[in-house]
């Protein structure tokens, strides 16, 4: 099937996951995209769709957005976005695919095996989390894990968790997209794939957000994480071909 059919379907699913759980769109989209289009094209398209996804989420949850929580993350993500763009531009696609596979499988295993513990970390740790997320977002688009782990350790409430992550991911994706555009990674082909995915990704977010109070998130997350383990392993093997 042509990418102009498959890619929008992938983002429909990714938007649904993000609308339901507050994160995970790139984690589900990138492994699938990397199997049908070039990894660097996949990153650029996923980053643009990430802006739309997180803009919708931030608007839906704006009343729970805490600026004090988000500022350290944003500050840290600025140099991270620059670093990640350089990595994406210069590093071989097979190495990037290998890293993405390891990141996806590793985070999924962490989520399945570890019980969330609230340690109430110093907010200064948000700078490191922001840098890592900014770097990974620009390099492979799936930059959520460092900030998700940080937010979990901080013990944020559910709505604060989803709102703050969405607001931060919106900023991180915007900076990454700017870096991709300036460096020439965002091509006409990337923009065409983004345009055909625009409506499906918004529909996915709407459906996920609508069902977020009616579906057991715990079971759904567990099923997604198990799927991500297998997808991550598939990417690792794919990178060695």
C-alpha positions in Angstrom: 0.0 0.0 0.0 1.1 3.5 -0.7 2.5 5.6 2.2 -0.1 8.2 1.5 -2.7 5.7 2.7 -0.7 3.9 5.4 0.8 6.9 7.1 -2.5 8.6 7.9 -3.8 5.4 9.3 -0.8 5.2 11.6 -1.4 8.7 12.8 -5.1 8.0 13.4 -3.9 5.2 15.8 -1.2 7.4 17.3 -3.6 10.3 17.9 -6.1 7.9 19.6 -3.4 6.6 22.0 -2.3 10.2 22.9 -5.9 11.3 23.4 -6.6 8.4 25.7 -3.5 8.3 27.8 -1.8 11.7 27.4 1.3 10.3 25.8 2.7 7.7 23.4 1.8 8.9 19.9 5.4 8.9 18.7 6.2 5.7 20.5 3.5 3.9 18.5 3.9 5.8 15.2 7.7 5.8 14.8 8.3 2.0 14.8 5.5 1.6 12.2 6.7 4.6 10.1 10.3 3.3 10.1 9.2 0.1 8.4 7.6 1.8 5.4 9.4 5.1 4.9 13.0 6.4 5.4 13.7 7.0 9.1 14.7 10.6 8.7 11.5 11.3 6.7 9.5 9.5 9.4 11.0 11.7 12.2 10.2 14.9 10.3 6.6 13.9 9.6 6.0 12.5 13.2 7.4 15.7 14.7 4.9 17.9 12.7 2.0 15.6 13.6 3.2 15.8 17.2 2.6 19.5 17.2 -1.0 19.0 16.1 -1.6 16.2 18.6 -0.2 18.1 21.6 -1.8 21.4 20.6 -5.2 19.6 20.7 -4.3 18.0 24.0 -3.1 21.2 25.5 -6.3 23.0 24.5 -8.4 20.3 26.0 -6.5 20.3 29.3 -5.5 24.0 29.5 -7.1 24.5 33.0 -4.6 22.0 34.5 -1.5 23.4 32.9 1.1 24.4 35.5 3.7 26.9 34.2 6.0 26.3 37.2 6.2 22.6 36.3 6.8 23.2 32.6 9.4 26.0 32.6 12.5 23.8 33.7 11.5 21.3 31.0 11.4 23.9 28.3 14.7 25.5 29.3 16.4 22.1 29.2 14.9 21.2 25.8 16.3 24.2 23.9 19.9 22.9 23.7 18.5 19.4 23.5 16.6 20.2 20.3 19.8 21.6 18.7 21.8 18.6 19.6 19.2 16.1 18.4 18.8 17.9 15.0 22.6 17.6 14.5 22.4 13.9 15.3 19.6 13.3 12.9 21.4 15.2 10.1 24.8 13.6 10.5 24.3 10.0 12.0 23.6 7.0 9.7 20.0 6.0 9.4 20.7 2.4 10.6 22.2 3.7 13.9 19.2 6.0 14.5 16.8 3.0 13.8 18.7 0.8 16.2 18.6 3.5 18.9 14.8 4.0 18.3 14.2 0.3 18.7 16.2 0.1 21.9 14.4 3.2 23.3 11.0 1.9 22.5 11.5 -1.7 23.8 13.5 -0.5 26.8 10.8 2.0 27.9 8.0 -0.4 27.3 9.8 -3.1 29.5 10.4 -0.4 32.2 6.7 0.5 32.2 5.6 -3.2 32.4 8.1 -4.2 35.1 8.4 -1.2 37.4 5.8 0.2 39.7 5.4 4.0 39.8 7.2 5.5 42.8 6.7 9.2 43.7 10.0 10.6 45.0 9.2 14.3 44.8 12.4 15.2 43.0 13.9 18.7 43.0 12.4 20.5 40.0 16.0 21.1 38.8 15.9 17.6 37.5 13.4 18.9 35.0 16.4 20.6 33.2 18.0 17.2 32.5 14.7 15.6 31.6 14.0 18.5 29.2 17.4 18.2 27.6 17.0 14.5 27.0 13.4 14.9 25.7 14.5 17.7 23.4 17.4 15.7 22.0 15.4 12.5 21.5 12.4 14.4 20.0 14.6 16.1 17.4 16.6 12.9 16.7 13.9 10.2 16.6 10.6 12.1 17.5 9.9 9.6 20.4 11.2 11.9 23.1 8.5 11.2 25.8 10.2 8.6 28.0 12.6 10.8 30.0 9.8 13.3 30.9 7.2 10.6 31.5 9.6 9.0 34.0 10.4 12.4 35.6 6.7 13.3 35.9 5.9 9.9 37.5 8.7 10.3 40.0 7.4 13.8 40.8 4.0 12.3 41.7 1.9 14.6 39.7 -1.9 14.1 39.7 -3.4 12.5 36.5 -4.8 15.7 34.9 -1.7 17.7 35.8 0.4 14.9 34.4 -1.4 14.9 31.1 -1.7 18.7 30.8 1.9 19.4 31.6 3.3 16.7 29.4 1.1 17.9 26.5 2.2 21.5 26.9 5.8 20.6 27.1 5.7 18.1 24.2 4.0 20.9 22.1 7.0 23.2 22.8 9.6 20.4 22.3 8.0 19.3 19.0 7.8 22.9 17.8 11.5 23.5 18.4 12.4 20.1 16.8 10.3 21.0 13.7 12.0 24.4 13.4 15.4 22.6 13.6 14.3 20.1 10.9 13.1 22.9 8.6 16.3 25.0 9.0 18.5 22.0 8.4 16.6 20.9 5.3 15.2 17.7 6.8 11.6 18.8 6.2 11.1 18.3 2.5 8.1 18.7 0.2 7.5 14.9 0.5 7.4 15.3 4.3 4.9 18.1 4.0 2.7 16.1 1.7 2.6 13.2 4.1 1.9 15.6 7.0 -1.0 17.2 5.1 -2.8 13.9 4.3 -2.4 12.9 8.0 -3.7 16.2 9.4 -7.4 15.1 9.6 -6.8 11.5 10.7 -4.5 12.5 13.5 -7.0 15.1 14.9 -9.8 12.5 14.6 -7.7 10.1 16.6 -7.0 12.6 19.4 -10.8 13.5 19.6 -11.8 9.8 19.8 -9.1 9.0 22.4 -10.0 12.0 24.5 -13.7 11.2 24.3 -13.2 7.6 25.5 -10.5 8.5 28.1 -13.0 8.4 30.9 -14.8 5.2 29.7 -11.9 2.9 29.1 -9.7 1.2 31.7 -6.4 3.0 31.1 -4.3 0.5 33.0 -5.2 -2.5 30.9 -5.0 -0.5 27.7 -1.5 0.9 28.6 -0.3 -2.6 29.4 -1.5 -4.0 26.0 0.2 -1.1 24.2 3.5 -1.6 26.1 3.6 -5.3 25.3 3.0 -4.4 21.6 5.8 -1.8 21.8 8.3 -4.4 23.2 7.8 -6.5 20.0 7.9 -3.5 17.8 11.1 -2.3 19.4 12.7 -5.7 18.9 11.5 -5.7 15.2 13.2 -2.3 14.7 16.5 -3.5 16.2 16.5 -6.5 13.8 15.5 -4.1 10.9 18.4 -1.8 11.7 20.9 -4.6 11.2 19.7 -5.5 7.7 
